[in-house]
């Protein structure tokens, strides 16, 4: 049975999630998370989307991003997931699917709902009992919103409500 086509909207804000195949650990090592961030930054520059938030968990990723008129969410996610998959396969001599099925996406709108989604993804490690507070988890955009991360300075678009 054919999959239903995704709907594309110019300048839409999406909550995206992707999960490792069979919930496998695809971002367990520090180097894996760094490689994924590098991939994300590379395609952020290429596709010129805005990234408002993310969290990199060991077996999945959440992102809040906004597309532009020059791209659609499927092309962006295809580039990111294929590029990271290639790095993962090379590093671990892995064959097979890295990601489980298609990425999940929900369009979110309204300032309050966008802020709630960003808060939700920042607190994912807390709900997973990995840390006690969101500020204790290194691999999220939480630190950029609190001015604590030079690493993410150009990666996260914190001007979401200024446009």
N, CA, C and O atoms as a GROMACS GRO file, in nm:
protein
  652
    1UNK      N    1   0.084  -0.117   0.000
    1UNK     CA    2   0.000   0.000   0.000
    1UNK      C    3   0.089   0.124   0.000
    1UNK      O    4   0.186   0.131   0.076
    2UNK      N    5   0.057   0.220  -0.082
    2UNK     CA    6   0.137   0.341  -0.094
    2UNK      C    7   0.119   0.428   0.030
    2UNK      O    8   0.012   0.436   0.090
    3UNK      N    9   0.230   0.495   0.067
    3UNK     CA   10   0.224   0.587   0.181
    3UNK      C   11   0.154   0.716   0.139
    3UNK      O   12   0.159   0.756   0.023
    4UNK      N   13   0.092   0.778   0.233
    4UNK     CA   14   0.029   0.906   0.202
    4UNK      C   15   0.137   1.012   0.189
    4UNK      O   16   0.237   1.012   0.261
    5UNK      N   17   0.114   1.103   0.097
    5UNK     CA   18   0.210   1.211   0.074
    5UNK      C   19   0.205   1.310   0.190
    5UNK      O   20   0.100   1.334   0.249
    6UNK      N   21   0.321   1.365   0.220
    6UNK     CA   22   0.327   1.470   0.322
    6UNK      C   23   0.277   1.600   0.261
    6UNK      O   24   0.294   1.627   0.142
    7UNK      N   25   0.216   1.678   0.345
    7UNK     CA   26   0.174   1.811   0.303
    7UNK      C   27   0.287   1.908   0.334
    7UNK      O   28   0.347   1.902   0.441
    8UNK      N   29   0.315   1.996   0.241
    8UNK     CA   30   0.421   2.094   0.258
    8UNK      C   31   0.361   2.233   0.266
    8UNK      O   32   0.271   2.269   0.190
    9UNK      N   33   0.412   2.309   0.358
    9UNK     CA   34   0.370   2.446   0.372
    9UNK      C   35   0.494   2.534   0.381
    9UNK      O   36   0.588   2.504   0.454
   10UNK      N   37   0.491   2.643   0.306
   10UNK     CA   38   0.603   2.736   0.310
   10UNK      C   39   0.608   2.802   0.448
   10UNK      O   40   0.507   2.844   0.504
   11UNK      N   41   0.730   2.809   0.501
   11UNK     CA   42   0.755   2.871   0.632
   11UNK      C   43   0.675   2.806   0.744
   11UNK      O   44   0.633   2.874   0.837
   12UNK      N   45   0.654   2.677   0.736
   12UNK     CA   46   0.586   2.603   0.842
   12UNK      C   47   0.688   2.564   0.949
   12UNK      O   48   0.804   2.539   0.919
   13UNK      N   49   0.642   2.560   1.073
   13UNK     CA   50   0.726   2.514   1.184
   13UNK      C   51   0.683   2.372   1.216
   13UNK      O   52   0.564   2.344   1.235
   14UNK      N   53   0.781   2.282   1.222
   14UNK     CA   54   0.754   2.140   1.243
   14UNK      C   55   0.821   2.090   1.370
   14UNK      O   56   0.931   2.133   1.406
   15UNK      N   57   0.754   1.998   1.436
   15UNK     CA   58   0.816   1.916   1.539
   15UNK      C   59   0.850   1.785   1.470
   15UNK      O   60   0.761   1.711   1.428
   16UNK      N   61   0.978   1.757   1.458
   16UNK     CA   62   1.028   1.639   1.388
   16UNK      C   63   1.085   1.540   1.490
   16UNK      O   64   1.150   1.580   1.586
   17UNK      N   65   1.059   1.413   1.468
   17UNK     CA   66   1.128   1.311   1.548
   17UNK      C   67   1.169   1.195   1.457
   17UNK      O   68   1.096   1.154   1.367
   18UNK      N   69   1.288   1.145   1.485
   18UNK     CA   70   1.339   1.028   1.414
   18UNK      C   71   1.395   0.933   1.519
   18UNK      O   72   1.453   0.977   1.619
   19UNK      N   73   1.377   0.804   1.497
   19UNK     CA   74   1.417   0.704   1.595
   19UNK      C   75   1.505   0.600   1.528
   19UNK      O   76   1.486   0.564   1.412
   20UNK      N   77   1.602   0.551   1.604
   20UNK     CA   78   1.686   0.443   1.556
   20UNK      C   79   1.604   0.319   1.526
   20UNK      O   80   1.506   0.289   1.595
   21UNK      N   81   1.643   0.246   1.423
   21UNK     CA   82   1.571   0.125   1.384
   21UNK      C   83   1.565   0.028   1.502
   21UNK      O   84   1.667   0.001   1.566
   22UNK      N   85   1.447  -0.023   1.529
   22UNK     CA   86   1.425  -0.113   1.644
   22UNK      C   87   1.470  -0.049   1.775
   22UNK      O   88   1.510  -0.119   1.869
   23UNK      N   89   1.463   0.082   1.781
   23UNK     CA   90   1.501   0.160   1.900
   23UNK      C   91   1.648   0.143   1.936
   23UNK      O   92   1.687   0.161   2.052
   24UNK      N   93   1.728   0.108   1.837
   24UNK     CA   94   1.871   0.089   1.864
   24UNK      C   95   1.940   0.221   1.894
   24UNK      O   96   1.892   0.328   1.856
   25UNK      N   97   2.050   0.212   1.963
   25UNK     CA   98   2.128   0.329   2.001
   25UNK      C   99   2.208   0.377   1.880
   25UNK      O  100   2.309   0.317   1.843
   26UNK      N  101   2.162   0.484   1.819
   26UNK     CA  102   2.231   0.538   1.701
   26UNK      C  103   2.310   0.664   1.736
   26UNK      O  104   2.386   0.715   1.653
   27UNK      N  105   2.291   0.713   1.858
   27UNK     CA  106   2.362   0.834   1.903
   27UNK      C  107   2.414   0.814   2.045
   27UNK      O  108   2.412   0.908   2.125
   28UNK      N  109   2.460   0.695   2.077
   28UNK     CA  110   2.499   0.664   2.214
   28UNK      C  111   2.632   0.728   2.252
   28UNK      O  112   2.648   0.776   2.365
   29UNK      N  113   2.726   0.730   2.161
   29UNK     CA  114   2.859   0.784   2.191
   29UNK      C  115   2.863   0.935   2.168
   29UNK      O  116   2.791   0.989   2.085
   30UNK      N  117   2.948   1.001   2.244
   30UNK     CA  118   2.967   1.146   2.230
   30UNK      C  119   3.002   1.182   2.085
   30UNK      O  120   2.951   1.281   2.031
   31UNK      N  121   3.089   1.103   2.022
   31UNK     CA  122   3.130   1.129   1.884
   31UNK      C  123   3.012   1.118   1.788
   31UNK      O  124   3.006   1.190   1.689
   32UNK      N  125   2.920   1.028   1.818
   32UNK     CA  126   2.801   1.014   1.733
   32UNK      C  127   2.715   1.139   1.740
   32UNK      O  128   2.666   1.189   1.638
   33UNK      N  129   2.697   1.189   1.860
   33UNK     CA  130   2.617   1.311   1.877
   33UNK      C  131   2.686   1.430   1.810
   33UNK      O  132   2.621   1.513   1.746
   34UNK      N  133   2.817   1.438   1.823
   34UNK     CA  134   2.891   1.545   1.757
   34UNK      C  135   2.879   1.534   1.605
   34UNK      O  136   2.863   1.634   1.535
   35UNK      N  137   2.885   1.412   1.554
   35UNK     CA  138   2.871   1.391   1.409
   35UNK      C  139   2.731   1.430   1.363
   35UNK      O  140   2.716   1.489   1.256
   36UNK      N  141   2.629   1.397   1.442
   36UNK     CA  142   2.493   1.435   1.404
   36UNK      C  143   2.478   1.586   1.404
   36UNK      O  144   2.416   1.643   1.314
   37UNK      N  145   2.533   1.653   1.505
   37UNK     CA  146   2.527   1.800   1.509
   37UNK      C  147   2.599   1.861   1.389
   37UNK      O  148   2.551   1.959   1.331
   38UNK      N  149   2.713   1.804   1.352
   38UNK     CA  150   2.784   1.852   1.234
   38UNK      C  151   2.701   1.836   1.109
   38UNK      O  152   2.698   1.925   1.024
   39UNK      N  153   2.634   1.723   1.096
   39UNK     CA  154   2.546   1.697   0.982
   39UNK      C  155   2.430   1.796   0.981
   39UNK      O  156   2.395   1.851   0.877
   40UNK      N  157   2.372   1.817   1.096
   40UNK     CA  158   2.260   1.910   1.108
   40UNK      C  159   2.303   2.052   1.067
   40UNK      O  160   2.231   2.119   0.993
   41UNK      N  161   2.418   2.095   1.114
   41UNK     CA  162   2.468   2.228   1.078
   41UNK      C  163   2.498   2.240   0.929
   41UNK      O  164   2.471   2.344   0.868
   42UNK      N  165   2.554   2.135   0.872
   42UNK     CA  166   2.585   2.136   0.729
   42UNK      C  167   2.459   2.158   0.645
   42UNK      O  168   2.458   2.241   0.554
   43UNK      N  169   2.355   2.084   0.678
   43UNK     CA  170   2.233   2.094   0.597
   43UNK      C  171   2.148   2.215   0.636
   43UNK      O  172   2.064   2.259   0.557
   44UNK      N  173   2.168   2.268   0.753
   44UNK     CA  174   2.102   2.393   0.791
   44UNK      C  175   2.154   2.506   0.701
   44UNK      O  176   2.077   2.590   0.654
   45UNK      N  177   2.283   2.505   0.677
   45UNK     CA  178   2.342   2.605   0.587
   45UNK      C  179   2.296   2.584   0.443
   45UNK      O  180   2.264   2.680   0.373
   46UNK      N  181   2.294   2.460   0.401
   46UNK     CA  182   2.258   2.430   0.261
   46UNK      C  183   2.111   2.462   0.232
   46UNK      O  184   2.080   2.524   0.131
   47UNK      N  185   2.022   2.419   0.320
   47UNK     CA  186   1.879   2.435   0.295
   47UNK      C  187   1.820   2.563   0.356
   47UNK      O  188   1.706   2.600   0.328
   48UNK      N  189   1.899   2.629   0.439
   48UNK     CA  190   1.860   2.756   0.500
   48UNK      C  191   1.730   2.746   0.581
   48UNK      O  192   1.650   2.840   0.582
   49UNK      N  193   1.711   2.634   0.649
   49UNK     CA  194   1.598   2.625   0.740
   49UNK      C  195   1.637   2.685   0.875
   49UNK      O  196   1.755   2.701   0.905
   50UNK      N  197   1.538   2.717   0.954
   50UNK     CA  198   1.564   2.769   1.088
   50UNK      C  199   1.544   2.654   1.188
   50UNK      O  200   1.446   2.580   1.182
   51UNK      N  201   1.638   2.642   1.278
   51UNK     CA  202   1.632   2.539   1.382
   51UNK      C  203   1.608   2.608   1.514
   51UNK      O  204   1.692   2.686   1.560
   52UNK      N  205   1.494   2.581   1.576
   52UNK     CA  206   1.458   2.647   1.701
   52UNK      C  207   1.488   2.563   1.824
   52UNK      O  208   1.498   2.617   1.934
   53UNK      N  209   1.501   2.435   1.808
   53UNK     CA  210   1.530   2.351   1.923
   53UNK      C  211   1.558   2.208   1.881
   53UNK      O  212   1.513   2.163   1.775
   54UNK      N  213   1.632   2.138   1.966
   54UNK     CA  214   1.659   1.996   1.942
   54UNK      C  215   1.700   1.929   2.071
   54UNK      O  216   1.739   1.995   2.168
   55UNK      N  217   1.691   1.800   2.072
   55UNK     CA  218   1.753   1.716   2.175
   55UNK      C  219   1.800   1.589   2.105
   55UNK      O  220   1.726   1.529   2.027
   56UNK      N  221   1.923   1.549   2.135
   56UNK     CA  222   1.978   1.426   2.080
   56UNK      C  223   1.979   1.322   2.192
   56UNK      O  224   2.060   1.331   2.284
   57UNK      N  225   1.890   1.227   2.184
   57UNK     CA  226   1.885   1.117   2.280
   57UNK      C  227   1.970   1.003   2.223
   57UNK      O  228   2.014   1.011   2.109
   58UNK      N  229   1.991   0.900   2.300
   58UNK     CA  230   2.074   0.789   2.252
   58UNK      C  231   2.012   0.716   2.133
   58UNK      O  232   2.083   0.670   2.044
   59UNK      N  233   1.878   0.706   2.132
   59UNK     CA  234   1.816   0.629   2.024
   59UNK      C  235   1.718   0.710   1.939
   59UNK      O  236   1.652   0.655   1.851
   60UNK      N  237   1.706   0.839   1.965
   60UNK     CA  238   1.618   0.922   1.882
   60UNK      C  239   1.654   1.070   1.894
   60UNK      O  240   1.732   1.111   1.979
   61UNK      N  241   1.593   1.147   1.805
   61UNK     CA  242   1.618   1.291   1.796
   61UNK      C  243   1.484   1.363   1.785
   61UNK      O  244   1.393   1.317   1.717
   62UNK      N  245   1.474   1.476   1.853
   62UNK     CA  246   1.362   1.568   1.835
   62UNK      C  247   1.419   1.700   1.784
   62UNK      O  248   1.525   1.743   1.828
   63UNK      N  249   1.348   1.764   1.692
   63UNK     CA  250   1.387   1.894   1.641
   63UNK      C  251   1.263   1.980   1.619
   63UNK      O  252   1.156   1.929   1.585
   64UNK      N  253   1.279   2.109   1.638
   64UNK     CA  254   1.177   2.205   1.600
   64UNK      C  255   1.242   2.291   1.492
   64UNK      O  256   1.339   2.362   1.518
   65UNK      N  257   1.187   2.284   1.371
   65UNK     CA  258   1.248   2.362   1.262
   65UNK      C  259   1.144   2.424   1.173
   65UNK      O  260   1.029   2.379   1.166
   66UNK      N  261   1.186   2.528   1.106
   66UNK     CA  262   1.100   2.600   1.013
   66UNK      C  263   1.160   2.595   0.874
   66UNK      O  264   1.278   2.625   0.854
   67UNK      N  265   1.078   2.556   0.779
   67UNK     CA  266   1.124   2.548   0.641
   67UNK      C  267   1.116   2.686   0.575
   67UNK      O  268   1.055   2.779   0.628
   68UNK      N  269   1.179   2.696   0.461
   68UNK     CA  270   1.172   2.818   0.382
   68UNK      C  271   1.102   2.787   0.250
   68UNK      O  272   1.062   2.673   0.226
   69UNK      N  273   1.087   2.886   0.168
   69UNK     CA  274   1.022   2.864   0.039
   69UNK      C  275   1.108   2.782  -0.056
   69UNK      O  276   1.058   2.726  -0.153
   70UNK      N  277   1.239   2.773  -0.028
   70UNK     CA  278   1.330   2.701  -0.117
   70UNK      C  279   1.340   2.551  -0.087
   70UNK      O  280   1.405   2.478  -0.162
   71UNK      N  281   1.277   2.503   0.020
   71UNK     CA  282   1.292   2.362   0.054
   71UNK      C  283   1.163   2.307   0.111
   71UNK      O  284   1.070   2.381   0.142
   72UNK      N  285   1.159   2.177   0.123
   72UNK     CA  286   1.048   2.115   0.196
   72UNK      C  287   1.107   2.019   0.298
   72UNK      O  288   1.223   1.978   0.288
   73UNK      N  289   1.027   1.984   0.393
   73UNK     CA  290   1.074   1.907   0.507
   73UNK      C  291   1.129   1.770   0.466
   73UNK      O  292   1.224   1.721   0.528
   74UNK      N  293   1.072   1.708   0.366
   74UNK     CA  294   1.120   1.576   0.323
   74UNK      C  295   1.261   1.583   0.267
   74UNK      O  296   1.343   1.497   0.297
   75UNK      N  297   1.289   1.682   0.185
   75UNK     CA  298   1.424   1.696   0.129
   75UNK      C  299   1.526   1.724   0.238
   75UNK      O  300   1.636   1.669   0.237
   76UNK      N  301   1.490   1.809   0.333
   76UNK     CA  302   1.579   1.840   0.444
   76UNK      C  303   1.609   1.714   0.525
   76UNK      O  304   1.725   1.683   0.551
   77UNK      N  305   1.505   1.643   0.564
   77UNK     CA  306   1.525   1.524   0.648
   77UNK      C  307   1.592   1.411   0.573
   77UNK      O  308   1.669   1.335   0.632
   78UNK      N  309   1.566   1.398   0.445
   78UNK     CA  310   1.633   1.296   0.366
   78UNK      C  311   1.784   1.322   0.366
   78UNK      O  312   1.862   1.229   0.385
   79UNK      N  313   1.823   1.446   0.345
   79UNK     CA  314   1.965   1.479   0.342
   79UNK      C  315   2.031   1.452   0.478
   79UNK      O  316   2.138   1.392   0.484
   80UNK      N  317   1.966   1.495   0.586
   80UNK     CA  318   2.023   1.477   0.720
   80UNK      C  319   2.034   1.329   0.755
   80UNK      O  320   2.139   1.284   0.800
   81UNK      N  321   1.926   1.254   0.735
   81UNK     CA  322   1.928   1.113   0.778
   81UNK      C  323   2.019   1.028   0.690
   81UNK      O  324   2.088   0.939   0.740
   82UNK      N  325   2.021   1.053   0.560
   82UNK     CA  326   2.111   0.975   0.473
   82UNK      C  327   2.258   1.003   0.505
   82UNK      O  328   2.339   0.912   0.511
   83UNK      N  329   2.289   1.129   0.525
   83UNK     CA  330   2.428   1.166   0.554
   83UNK      C  331   2.474   1.104   0.687
   83UNK      O  332   2.583   1.046   0.694
   84UNK      N  333   2.392   1.118   0.791
   84UNK     CA  334   2.432   1.060   0.919
   84UNK      C  335   2.437   0.907   0.911
   84UNK      O  336   2.526   0.845   0.968
   85UNK      N  337   2.343   0.847   0.841
   85UNK     CA  338   2.342   0.701   0.827
   85UNK      C  339   2.472   0.650   0.766
   85UNK      O  340   2.526   0.548   0.809
   86UNK      N  341   2.520   0.722   0.666
   86UNK     CA  342   2.646   0.683   0.602
   86UNK      C  343   2.762   0.689   0.702
   86UNK      O  344   2.844   0.598   0.706
   87UNK      N  345   2.768   0.793   0.782
   87UNK     CA  346   2.872   0.805   0.884
   87UNK      C  347   2.861   0.692   0.986
   87UNK      O  348   2.961   0.631   1.024
   88UNK      N  349   2.739   0.664   1.029
   88UNK     CA  350   2.715   0.559   1.128
   88UNK      C  351   2.758   0.422   1.073
   88UNK      O  352   2.827   0.346   1.140
   89UNK      N  353   2.716   0.393   0.949
   89UNK     CA  354   2.752   0.263   0.888
   89UNK      C  355   2.903   0.248   0.874
   89UNK      O  356   2.957   0.141   0.902
   90UNK      N  357   2.970   0.354   0.832
   90UNK     CA  358   3.116   0.348   0.817
   90UNK      C  359   3.184   0.327   0.952
   90UNK      O  360   3.276   0.246   0.963
   91UNK      N  361   3.142   0.400   1.053
   91UNK     CA  362   3.206   0.392   1.184
   91UNK      C  363   3.188   0.254   1.248
   91UNK      O  364   3.283   0.199   1.304
   92UNK      N  365   3.068   0.200   1.239
   92UNK     CA  366   3.036   0.074   1.309
   92UNK      C  367   3.034  -0.048   1.218
   92UNK      O  368   2.996  -0.156   1.261
   93UNK      N  369   3.075  -0.031   1.091
   93UNK     CA  370   3.070  -0.140   0.994
   93UNK      C  371   2.932  -0.206   0.997
   93UNK      O  372   2.918  -0.328   1.007
   94UNK      N  373   2.832  -0.122   0.987
   94UNK     CA  374   2.692  -0.160   1.004
   94UNK      C  375   2.625  -0.171   0.868
   94UNK      O  376   2.651  -0.091   0.778
   95UNK      N  377   2.537  -0.268   0.854
   95UNK     CA  378   2.454  -0.279   0.735
   95UNK      C  379   2.308  -0.279   0.779
   95UNK      O  380   2.275  -0.321   0.889
   96UNK      N  381   2.224  -0.231   0.692
   96UNK     CA  382   2.081  -0.227   0.724
   96UNK      C  383   2.035  -0.086   0.754
   96UNK      O  384   2.109   0.011   0.740
   97UNK      N  385   1.910  -0.078   0.794
   97UNK     CA  386   1.850   0.052   0.822
   97UNK      C  387   1.903   0.109   0.953
   97UNK      O  388   1.914   0.038   1.052
   98UNK      N  389   1.935   0.236   0.952
   98UNK     CA  390   1.977   0.305   1.074
   98UNK      C  391   1.854   0.365   1.141
   98UNK      O  392   1.842   0.357   1.264
   99UNK      N  393   1.764   0.423   1.063
   99UNK     CA  394   1.645   0.489   1.118
   99UNK      C  395   1.523   0.402   1.098
   99UNK      O  396   1.512   0.330   0.999
  100UNK      N  397   1.430   0.410   1.191
  100UNK     CA  398   1.308   0.330   1.188
  100UNK      C  399   1.200   0.402   1.108
  100UNK      O  400   1.141   0.499   1.156
  101UNK      N  401   1.175   0.356   0.989
  101UNK     CA  402   1.069   0.412   0.907
  101UNK      C  403   1.090   0.559   0.874
  101UNK      O  404   1.201   0.611   0.883
  102UNK      N  405   0.983   0.624   0.835
  102UNK     CA  406   0.987   0.766   0.802
  102UNK      C  407   0.993   0.848   0.930
  102UNK      O  408   0.947   0.805   1.035
  103UNK      N  409   1.051   0.965   0.917
  103UNK     CA  410   1.050   1.056   1.031
  103UNK      C  411   0.906   1.099   1.059
  103UNK      O  412   0.822   1.101   0.969
  104UNK      N  413   0.880   1.134   1.182
  104UNK     CA  414   0.748   1.183   1.220
  104UNK      C  415   0.754   1.336   1.220
  104UNK      O  416   0.853   1.396   1.262
  105UNK      N  417   0.647   1.397   1.172
  105UNK     CA  418   0.643   1.543   1.171
  105UNK      C  419   0.503   1.591   1.204
  105UNK      O  420   0.403   1.533   1.161
  106UNK      N  421   0.499   1.697   1.280
  106UNK     CA  422   0.373   1.764   1.313
  106UNK      C  423   0.394   1.912   1.291
  106UNK      O  424   0.494   1.969   1.335
  107UNK      N  425   0.301   1.975   1.225
  107UNK     CA  426   0.309   2.119   1.209
  107UNK      C  427   0.261   2.182   1.339
  107UNK      O  428   0.157   2.145   1.394
  108UNK      N  429   0.339   2.278   1.386
  108UNK     CA  430   0.300   2.349   1.507
  108UNK      C  431   0.290   2.497   1.474
  108UNK      O  432   0.368   2.550   1.396
  109UNK      N  433   0.195   2.562   1.535
  109UNK     CA  434   0.178   2.705   1.509
  109UNK      C  435   0.136   2.775   1.637
  109UNK      O  436   0.084   2.713   1.730
  110UNK      N  437   0.158   2.900   1.638
  110UNK     CA  438   0.127   2.980   1.756
  110UNK      C  439   0.245   2.983   1.850
  110UNK      O  440   0.306   2.880   1.878
  111UNK      N  441   0.277   3.100   1.899
  111UNK     CA  442   0.394   3.117   1.984
  111UNK      C  443   0.390   3.029   2.108
  111UNK      O  444   0.491   2.970   2.146
  112UNK      N  445   0.275   3.020   2.171
  112UNK     CA  446   0.265   2.943   2.296
  112UNK      C  447   0.293   2.795   2.268
  112UNK      O  448   0.367   2.731   2.342
  113UNK      N  449   0.234   2.741   2.162
  113UNK     CA  450   0.252   2.600   2.132
  113UNK      C  451   0.397   2.570   2.091
  113UNK      O  452   0.451   2.465   2.127
  114UNK      N  453   0.459   2.659   2.018
  114UNK     CA  454   0.599   2.640   1.978
  114UNK      C  455   0.688   2.638   2.102
  114UNK      O  456   0.776   2.552   2.114
  115UNK      N  457   0.666   2.731   2.194
  115UNK     CA  458   0.745   2.733   2.318
  115UNK      C  459   0.720   2.606   2.399
  115UNK      O  460   0.814   2.551   2.456
  116UNK      N  461   0.597   2.560   2.405
  116UNK     CA  462   0.567   2.435   2.477
  116UNK      C  463   0.638   2.316   2.414
  116UNK      O  464   0.688   2.229   2.485
  117UNK      N  465   0.645   2.312   2.282
  117UNK     CA  466   0.715   2.202   2.213
  117UNK      C  467   0.865   2.207   2.240
  117UNK      O  468   0.928   2.104   2.263
  118UNK      N  469   0.923   2.326   2.240
  118UNK     CA  470   1.065   2.340   2.271
  118UNK      C  471   1.091   2.293   2.414
  118UNK      O  472   1.187   2.220   2.440
  119UNK      N  473   1.005   2.335   2.506
  119UNK     CA  474   1.017   2.292   2.645
  119UNK      C  475   1.003   2.140   2.656
  119UNK      O  476   1.076   2.077   2.731
  120UNK      N  477   0.908   2.083   2.582
  120UNK     CA  478   0.888   1.938   2.582
  120UNK      C  479   1.014   1.864   2.539
  120UNK      O  480   1.056   1.768   2.605
  121UNK      N  481   1.075   1.907   2.429
  121UNK     CA  482   1.194   1.834   2.384
  121UNK      C  483   1.312   1.856   2.476
  121UNK      O  484   1.393   1.766   2.495
  122UNK      N  485   1.324   1.975   2.536
  122UNK     CA  486   1.434   1.999   2.630
  122UNK      C  487   1.421   1.912   2.755
  122UNK      O  488   1.521   1.878   2.818
  123UNK      N  489   1.299   1.875   2.790
  123UNK     CA  490   1.277   1.793   2.909
  123UNK      C  491   1.270   1.644   2.880
  123UNK      O  492   1.241   1.565   2.970
  124UNK      N  493   1.295   1.605   2.756
  124UNK     CA  494   1.294   1.463   2.721
  124UNK      C  495   1.394   1.383   2.804
  124UNK      O  496   1.359   1.274   2.850
  125UNK      N  497   1.517   1.430   2.824
  125UNK     CA  498   1.613   1.354   2.907
  125UNK      C  499   1.570   1.343   3.053
  125UNK      O  500   1.605   1.246   3.121
  126UNK      N  501   1.494   1.440   3.102
  126UNK     CA  502   1.443   1.433   3.239
  126UNK      C  503   1.338   1.323   3.248
  126UNK      O  504   1.341   1.241   3.340
  127UNK      N  505   1.245   1.320   3.152
  127UNK     CA  506   1.142   1.216   3.150
  127UNK      C  507   1.201   1.076   3.133
  127UNK      O  508   1.144   0.978   3.179
  128UNK      N  509   1.316   1.069   3.066
  128UNK     CA  510   1.383   0.940   3.045
  128UNK      C  511   1.474   0.902   3.163
  128UNK      O  512   1.546   0.802   3.157
  129UNK      N  513   1.470   0.982   3.270
  129UNK     CA  514   1.552   0.959   3.390
  129UNK      C  515   1.701   0.956   3.362
  129UNK      O  516   1.776   0.884   3.427
  130UNK      N  517   1.744   1.035   3.264
  130UNK     CA  518   1.886   1.045   3.233
  130UNK      C  519   1.952   1.155   3.315
  130UNK      O  520   2.070   1.146   3.348
  131UNK      N  521   1.875   1.258   3.349
  131UNK     CA  522   1.922   1.371   3.430
  131UNK      C  523   1.806   1.418   3.518
  131UNK      O  524   1.691   1.381   3.495
  132UNK      N  525   1.838   1.498   3.618
  132UNK     CA  526   1.734   1.552   3.706
  132UNK      C  527   1.669   1.678   3.652
  132UNK      O  528   1.551   1.704   3.676
  133UNK      N  529   1.748   1.757   3.577
  133UNK     CA  530   1.697   1.882   3.520
  133UNK      C  531   1.748   1.895   3.377
  133UNK      O  532   1.855   1.844   3.342
  134UNK      N  533   1.670   1.964   3.294
  134UNK     CA  534   1.708   1.982   3.153
  134UNK      C  535   1.845   2.046   3.140
  134UNK      O  536   1.919   2.015   3.046
  135UNK      N  537   1.880   2.136   3.230
  135UNK     CA  538   2.009   2.205   3.222
  135UNK      C  539   2.127   2.110   3.239
  135UNK      O  540   2.240   2.146   3.205
  136UNK      N  541   2.103   1.992   3.292
  136UNK     CA  542   2.210   1.895   3.315
  136UNK      C  543   2.242   1.811   3.193
  136UNK      O  544   2.340   1.736   3.193
  137UNK      N  545   2.162   1.821   3.089
  137UNK     CA  546   2.183   1.740   2.969
  137UNK      C  547   2.255   1.823   2.863
  137UNK      O  548   2.206   1.928   2.821
  138UNK      N  549   2.368   1.775   2.821
  138UNK     CA  550   2.454   1.850   2.729
  138UNK      C  551   2.399   1.859   2.587
  138UNK      O  552   2.421   1.960   2.520
  139UNK      N  553   2.328   1.759   2.540
  139UNK     CA  554   2.297   1.744   2.398
  139UNK      C  555   2.159   1.797   2.360
  139UNK      O  556   2.079   1.727   2.299
  140UNK      N  557   2.133   1.921   2.398
  140UNK     CA  558   2.008   1.985   2.358
  140UNK      C  559   2.033   2.134   2.337
  140UNK      O  560   2.137   2.188   2.375
  141UNK      N  561   1.935   2.198   2.278
  141UNK     CA  562   1.945   2.342   2.254
  141UNK      C  563   1.911   2.423   2.379
  141UNK      O  564   1.915   2.546   2.375
  142UNK      N  565   1.879   2.357   2.488
  142UNK     CA  566   1.848   2.425   2.614
  142UNK      C  567   1.957   2.526   2.648
  142UNK      O  568   1.927   2.638   2.690
  143UNK      N  569   2.080   2.488   2.630
  143UNK     CA  570   2.193   2.571   2.668
  143UNK      C  571   2.205   2.696   2.582
  143UNK      O  572   2.254   2.799   2.629
  144UNK      N  573   2.162   2.689   2.459
  144UNK     CA  574   2.166   2.807   2.372
  144UNK      C  575   2.064   2.910   2.418
  144UNK      O  576   2.092   3.030   2.414
  145UNK      N  577   1.949   2.865   2.461
  145UNK     CA  578   1.846   2.957   2.509
  145UNK      C  579   1.888   3.026   2.638
  145UNK      O  580   1.839   3.134   2.671
  146UNK      N  581   1.977   2.963   2.712
  146UNK     CA  582   2.024   3.021   2.837
  146UNK      C  583   2.160   3.088   2.823
  146UNK      O  584   2.221   3.126   2.923
  147UNK      N  585   2.207   3.102   2.699
  147UNK     CA  586   2.331   3.174   2.673
  147UNK      C  587   2.457   3.102   2.715
  147UNK      O  588   2.561   3.165   2.732
  148UNK      N  589   2.450   2.971   2.732
  148UNK     CA  590   2.564   2.896   2.784
  148UNK      C  591   2.639   2.816   2.680
  148UNK      O  592   2.723   2.734   2.716
  149UNK      N  593   2.615   2.837   2.552
  149UNK     CA  594   2.677   2.749   2.454
  149UNK      C  595   2.731   2.824   2.333
  149UNK      O  596   2.655   2.870   2.248
  150UNK      N  597   2.860   2.835   2.327
  150UNK     CA  598   2.924   2.889   2.207
  150UNK      C  599   2.913   2.790   2.092
  150UNK      O  600   2.904   2.828   1.975
  151UNK      N  601   2.914   2.660   2.125
  151UNK     CA  602   2.904   2.554   2.025
  151UNK      C  603   2.779   2.572   1.939
  151UNK      O  604   2.783   2.547   1.818
  152UNK      N  605   2.670   2.613   2.001
  152UNK     CA  606   2.543   2.621   1.930
  152UNK      C  607   2.508   2.763   1.885
  152UNK      O  608   2.398   2.786   1.835
  153UNK      N  609   2.599   2.856   1.903
  153UNK     CA  610   2.568   2.996   1.878
  153UNK      C  611   2.507   3.020   1.741
  153UNK      O  612   2.407   3.091   1.730
  154UNK      N  613   2.562   2.962   1.637
  154UNK     CA  614   2.511   2.983   1.502
  154UNK      C  615   2.414   2.873   1.457
  154UNK      O  616   2.356   2.883   1.349
  155UNK      N  617   2.398   2.770   1.537
  155UNK     CA  618   2.314   2.658   1.497
  155UNK      C  619   2.167   2.681   1.531
  155UNK      O  620   2.079   2.637   1.458
  156UNK      N  621   2.141   2.748   1.642
  156UNK     CA  622   2.004   2.764   1.689
  156UNK      C  623   1.955   2.905   1.660
  156UNK      O  624   2.023   3.004   1.688
  157UNK      N  625   1.838   2.913   1.603
  157UNK     CA  626   1.775   3.041   1.571
  157UNK      C  627   1.683   3.079   1.686
  157UNK      O  628   1.568   3.035   1.691
  158UNK      N  629   1.732   3.159   1.778
  158UNK     CA  630   1.652   3.194   1.894
  158UNK      C  631   1.562   3.315   1.869
  158UNK      O  632   1.488   3.359   1.957
  159UNK      N  633   1.570   3.367   1.749
  159UNK     CA  634   1.489   3.485   1.715
  159UNK      C  635   1.352   3.446   1.661
  159UNK      O  636   1.297   3.516   1.575
  160UNK      N  637   1.297   3.337   1.708
  160UNK     CA  638   1.173   3.282   1.653
  160UNK      C  639   1.057   3.381   1.655
  160UNK      O  640   0.972   3.379   1.565
  161UNK      N  641   1.052   3.467   1.753
  161UNK     CA  642   0.937   3.556   1.766
  161UNK      C  643   0.968   3.699   1.719
  161UNK      O  644   0.890   3.792   1.741
  162UNK      N  645   1.083   3.716   1.655
  162UNK     CA  646   1.121   3.850   1.608
  162UNK      C  647   1.096   3.869   1.459
  162UNK      O  648   1.119   3.978   1.406
  163UNK      N  649   1.049   3.766   1.391
  163UNK     CA  650   1.030   3.780   1.246
  163UNK      C  651   0.889   3.822   1.209
  163UNK      O  652   0.858   3.837   1.091
   0.00000   0.00000   0.00000
